[in-house]
Amino acid sequence: MSEETLRYSREELAEFEAIIQEKLAAARKEVAFIKETLSRRNDSGTDNTASQSKMLEDGADTAEKESLNQLASRQMKFIQQLENALIRIKNGTYGVCIGTGKLIAKERLRAVPHTQHSIEAKMARRD
């Protein structure tokens, strides 16, 4: 096998890096929005409502905060995976399946730019 079939070209890596940077920016923006929403929710405000409806609101607020925290956690994990993909681009291992050692299809990398597994390896892991 030649070196060309084992690695993507600089131009191809630049395309993937642009995709990753775009997804990183969007994910960071979403995390910032979630954190802002959570900080606003933590403000108790000056609303003096009836105690029974306040208790119902508190329960709904708690559930929503938990949901937002889980979403923020997933986004932070996604950001870390994208940052790791950028490191792999820099060190020359990006796009190489860790299961098979073969190049991951460009279509897969465009859809899931942080993946480290080809479809073939992913399907084998499920069995």
C-alpha positions as CSV (number, residue, x, y, z in Angstrom):
1,M,0.0,0.0,0.0
2,S,1.2,3.5,-0.8
3,E,1.3,6.3,1.7
4,E,-1.5,8.0,-0.2
5,T,-4.0,5.3,0.6
6,L,-3.1,5.4,4.3
7,R,-3.6,9.1,4.9
8,Y,-5.7,11.9,3.6
9,S,-4.0,14.8,1.7
10,R,-3.4,18.2,3.2
11,E,-6.3,19.6,1.2
12,E,-8.7,16.9,2.4
13,L,-7.5,17.4,6.0
14,A,-8.1,21.2,5.6
15,E,-11.7,20.5,4.5
16,F,-12.3,18.2,7.6
17,E,-10.6,20.8,9.8
18,A,-13.0,23.5,8.5
19,I,-16.0,21.2,9.2
20,I,-14.8,20.5,12.7
21,Q,-14.1,24.2,13.5
22,E,-17.7,25.0,12.3
23,K,-19.2,22.3,14.5
24,L,-17.0,23.4,17.4
25,A,-18.2,27.0,17.1
26,A,-21.8,25.9,17.1
27,A,-21.4,23.6,20.0
28,R,-19.6,26.2,22.1
29,K,-22.3,28.7,21.3
30,E,-24.9,26.2,22.4
31,V,-23.1,25.5,25.7
32,A,-22.9,29.2,26.4
33,F,-26.6,29.6,25.8
34,I,-27.4,26.6,28.1
35,K,-25.2,28.1,30.8
36,E,-26.8,31.5,30.4
37,T,-30.3,29.8,30.6
38,L,-29.3,27.9,33.8
39,S,-27.9,31.1,35.4
40,R,-31.1,32.9,34.7
41,R,-33.1,30.0,36.1
42,N,-31.0,30.2,39.3
43,D,-32.3,33.7,39.9
44,S,-35.3,33.3,42.1
45,G,-36.7,36.7,40.9
46,T,-39.3,38.7,42.8
47,D,-42.4,36.8,41.8
48,N,-44.7,36.3,44.8
49,T,-47.1,33.6,43.6
50,A,-49.3,31.2,45.6
51,S,-47.3,28.6,47.5
52,Q,-49.0,25.5,45.8
53,S,-48.3,26.7,42.3
54,K,-44.8,27.7,43.4
55,M,-44.2,24.2,44.5
56,L,-45.3,22.8,41.1
57,E,-43.1,25.4,39.4
58,D,-40.2,24.4,41.5
59,G,-40.6,20.7,40.5
60,A,-40.8,21.7,36.8
61,D,-37.8,24.0,37.2
62,T,-35.8,21.2,38.8
63,A,-36.6,18.8,36.0
64,E,-35.7,21.4,33.4
65,K,-32.4,22.2,35.1
66,E,-31.5,18.6,35.1
67,S,-32.4,18.3,31.5
68,L,-30.3,21.4,30.6
69,N,-27.4,20.1,32.7
70,Q,-27.5,16.8,30.8
71,L,-27.6,18.6,27.5
72,A,-24.6,20.8,28.5
73,S,-22.7,17.7,29.6
74,R,-23.3,16.0,26.2
75,Q,-22.3,19.1,24.4
76,M,-19.1,19.3,26.4
77,K,-18.3,15.7,25.6
78,F,-18.9,16.5,21.9
79,I,-16.6,19.5,22.1
80,Q,-13.9,17.3,23.6
81,Q,-14.3,14.8,20.8
82,L,-14.1,17.5,18.2
83,E,-11.0,19.0,19.9
84,N,-9.4,15.5,19.9
85,A,-10.1,15.2,16.2
86,L,-8.2,18.4,15.6
87,I,-5.3,17.0,17.5
88,R,-5.4,13.9,15.2
89,I,-5.4,16.1,12.2
90,K,-2.2,17.8,13.5
91,N,-0.5,14.6,14.3
92,G,-1.4,12.9,11.1
93,T,-3.7,10.1,12.4
94,Y,-7.1,11.7,11.5
95,G,-9.3,9.6,9.3
96,V,-7.6,6.3,10.0
97,C,-9.9,3.7,11.7
98,I,-8.5,2.6,15.0
99,G,-10.2,-0.8,14.5
100,T,-9.1,-1.7,10.9
101,G,-6.2,0.7,10.2
102,K,-8.0,1.7,7.0
103,L,-9.1,5.1,5.9
104,I,-12.6,6.1,7.1
105,A,-14.8,7.0,4.2
106,K,-15.0,10.8,3.5
107,E,-18.8,10.7,3.6
108,R,-18.7,9.3,7.1
109,L,-16.1,11.9,8.2
110,R,-18.2,14.7,6.8
111,A,-21.2,13.5,8.7
112,V,-19.4,12.5,11.9
113,P,-16.1,14.4,11.8
114,H,-15.0,13.2,15.3
115,T,-15.4,9.5,14.5
116,Q,-12.4,7.1,14.9
117,H,-14.2,4.1,13.4
118,S,-15.1,3.1,9.9
119,I,-18.6,1.8,9.3
120,E,-17.0,-1.7,8.9
121,A,-15.4,-1.4,12.4
122,K,-18.5,0.1,13.9
123,M,-20.7,-2.7,12.7
124,A,-18.2,-5.3,14.0
125,R,-18.3,-3.7,17.4
126,R,-22.1,-4.2,17.6
127,D,-21.9,-7.9,17.1
